[in-house]
Amino acid sequence: MNNYVPTPMLVCEVIQEAQKKKKKDAKIKVLKDNESWALKDILRGSYDGTVKWNIPDSKPPYTPNLGQSSPSNLLKLNKQFQYFVLGGPGDGMQKHKREQLFIQLLESIDPEDAELVCGMIAKKEIKGVKRDIVEEAFPGLMQDSQ
């Protein structure tokens, strides 16, 4: 009996897999098949206008992690996003402490996931995974109406 449980894909790997697909349905299937809160947080944070960030939207100075030795990953650390959302518990933190926490997050995850997080803060569209695809994959995820 094989008890092998595959390791969940990193958020960046899910996005890359969806980007490779040509057809909308195939992109949606990749997103649904690899659903995680971290993935949905990145997608909603990138596209939902009701999500406002309480940190600068420019890329901070950080040292990207060596991908193969990332001490953690976004699947575990996405809960920290609450400290960076305007109106969240991070509002009570000093600005420099909040930004330092953000840099620590970026430095402890896969460098490609860190790029996705920076893009999310800047509200950049994710190439090949447009908002309409996200809305079909995860109905109700977006809180704004477009």
LOVEXMAR-337933 format. One record per residue (C-alpha): residue in one letter; x, z, y; residue number from 1. Coordinates in Angstrom, 1 decimal. Example, Ala and Ser with C-alpha at 12.3 -4.5 7.8 and 13.67 -1.06 7.14 Angstrom:
BEGIN
("A",(12.3,7.8,-4.5),1),
("S",(13.7,7.1,-1.1),2),
REM end
This chain:
BEGIN
("M",(0.0,0.0,0.0),1),
("N",(1.4,-1.0,3.4),2),
("N",(0.9,1.5,6.2),3),
("Y",(2.6,-0.7,8.8),4),
("V",(0.9,-0.3,12.2),5),
("P",(2.1,-2.9,14.7),6),
("T",(3.5,-1.6,18.0),7),
("P",(1.2,-2.5,20.8),8),
("M",(2.4,-5.2,23.1),9),
("L",(3.8,-4.3,26.5),10),
("V",(1.6,-5.3,29.4),11),
("C",(4.0,-8.0,30.5),12),
("E",(4.0,-9.4,26.9),13),
("V",(0.2,-9.6,26.9),14),
("I",(0.2,-11.3,30.3),15),
("Q",(2.9,-13.8,29.2),16),
("E",(1.0,-14.6,26.0),17),
("A",(-2.2,-15.3,28.1),18),
("Q",(-0.2,-17.4,30.5),19),
("K",(1.0,-19.6,27.6),20),
("K",(-2.5,-20.5,26.7),21),
("K",(-4.0,-23.6,28.2),22),
("K",(-7.7,-22.9,27.7),23),
("K",(-9.6,-20.2,29.5),24),
("D",(-11.2,-19.0,26.2),25),
("A",(-7.8,-18.5,24.6),26),
("K",(-6.5,-16.6,27.6),27),
("I",(-9.6,-14.3,27.5),28),
("K",(-9.1,-13.7,23.7),29),
("V",(-5.5,-12.6,24.3),30),
("L",(-6.6,-10.2,26.9),31),
("K",(-9.4,-8.8,24.8),32),
("D",(-7.3,-8.6,21.6),33),
("N",(-4.7,-6.5,23.5),34),
("E",(-6.9,-4.4,25.6),35),
("S",(-5.4,-1.2,27.0),36),
("W",(-6.0,1.0,30.0),37),
("A",(-2.5,0.0,31.3),38),
("L",(-3.5,-3.7,31.1),39),
("K",(-6.8,-3.1,32.8),40),
("D",(-5.2,-1.0,35.5),41),
("I",(-2.8,-3.7,36.3),42),
("L",(-5.5,-6.4,36.4),43),
("R",(-7.9,-4.3,38.5),44),
("G",(-5.2,-3.0,40.8),45),
("S",(-4.1,-6.6,41.4),46),
("Y",(-7.5,-8.1,42.1),47),
("D",(-10.1,-5.4,43.0),48),
("G",(-10.4,-5.1,46.8),49),
("T",(-11.8,-1.5,46.5),50),
("V",(-8.4,-0.4,45.1),51),
("K",(-6.2,0.4,48.1),52),
("W",(-2.6,1.5,47.6),53),
("N",(-1.0,4.4,49.4),54),
("I",(2.5,3.1,49.2),55),
("P",(4.2,0.2,51.0),56),
("D",(3.3,-3.2,49.5),57),
("S",(6.9,-4.4,49.8),58),
("K",(9.2,-4.2,46.8),59),
("P",(11.0,-0.8,47.0),60),
("P",(14.8,-0.5,46.3),61),
("Y",(15.0,0.4,42.7),62),
("T",(17.4,-0.2,39.8),63),
("P",(15.6,-2.2,37.1),64),
("N",(15.8,-0.7,33.7),65),
("L",(17.6,-2.5,30.9),66),
("G",(14.6,-3.8,29.0),67),
("Q",(15.8,-2.9,25.5),68),
("S",(16.5,0.7,26.5),69),
("S",(13.4,1.6,28.6),70),
("P",(12.8,5.3,28.1),71),
("S",(9.1,4.8,28.5),72),
("N",(6.5,2.2,29.0),73),
("L",(3.5,1.3,31.1),74),
("L",(1.1,2.1,28.2),75),
("K",(2.1,5.7,28.6),76),
("L",(2.8,5.9,32.4),77),
("N",(-0.1,4.0,33.9),78),
("K",(-1.8,7.4,34.4),79),
("Q",(0.7,7.9,37.3),80),
("F",(-1.1,5.1,39.2),81),
("Q",(-3.6,7.7,40.4),82),
("Y",(-0.8,9.1,42.7),83),
("F",(-0.4,5.8,44.4),84),
("V",(-4.1,5.0,45.1),85),
("L",(-5.5,5.8,48.5),86),
("G",(-8.0,8.6,48.0),87),
("G",(-6.3,9.9,44.9),88),
("P",(-4.4,13.1,44.2),89),
("G",(-1.2,11.5,45.7),90),
("D",(-2.7,11.7,49.2),91),
("G",(-1.7,15.3,49.3),92),
("M",(1.9,14.5,48.5),93),
("Q",(4.6,13.9,51.1),94),
("K",(5.1,10.2,51.7),95),
("H",(8.7,10.2,50.5),96),
("K",(7.8,12.2,47.4),97),
("R",(5.1,9.8,46.5),98),
("E",(7.4,6.8,47.0),99),
("Q",(10.2,8.5,45.0),100),
("L",(7.7,9.0,42.1),101),
("F",(6.9,5.3,42.3),102),
("I",(10.5,4.3,42.1),103),
("Q",(11.0,6.6,39.1),104),
("L",(8.1,4.9,37.4),105),
("L",(9.6,1.5,38.1),106),
("E",(13.0,2.5,36.8),107),
("S",(11.6,4.0,33.6),108),
("I",(9.6,1.0,32.3),109),
("D",(10.4,-2.5,31.1),110),
("P",(11.7,-4.6,34.1),111),
("E",(9.0,-7.2,33.6),112),
("D",(6.3,-4.5,33.6),113),
("A",(8.0,-3.1,36.8),114),
("E",(7.6,-6.6,38.4),115),
("L",(3.9,-6.6,37.4),116),
("V",(3.5,-3.2,39.1),117),
("C",(5.2,-4.4,42.3),118),
("G",(2.9,-7.4,42.3),119),
("M",(-0.1,-5.2,41.8),120),
("I",(0.8,-3.1,44.8),121),
("A",(1.2,-6.3,46.8),122),
("K",(-2.1,-7.6,45.5),123),
("K",(-0.4,-10.8,44.2),124),
("E",(-2.4,-13.1,42.0),125),
("I",(-1.0,-13.1,38.4),126),
("K",(0.0,-16.7,37.7),127),
("G",(-2.1,-18.1,34.8),128),
("V",(-4.4,-15.1,34.7),129),
("K",(-6.8,-15.6,37.6),130),
("R",(-9.6,-13.1,38.6),131),
("D",(-12.4,-15.1,36.9),132),
("I",(-10.6,-14.8,33.5),133),
("V",(-10.2,-11.1,34.0),134),
("E",(-13.9,-10.7,34.9),135),
("E",(-14.9,-12.6,31.7),136),
("A",(-12.5,-10.6,29.5),137),
("F",(-13.5,-7.2,31.0),138),
("P",(-17.0,-7.4,32.5),139),
("G",(-17.6,-4.6,35.0),140),
("L",(-13.9,-3.8,35.5),141),
("M",(-13.9,-5.0,39.1),142),
("Q",(-15.8,-2.8,41.5),143),
("D",(-15.9,-5.2,44.4),144),
("S",(-18.2,-8.2,44.4),145),
("Q",(-16.7,-11.6,45.0),146),
REM end
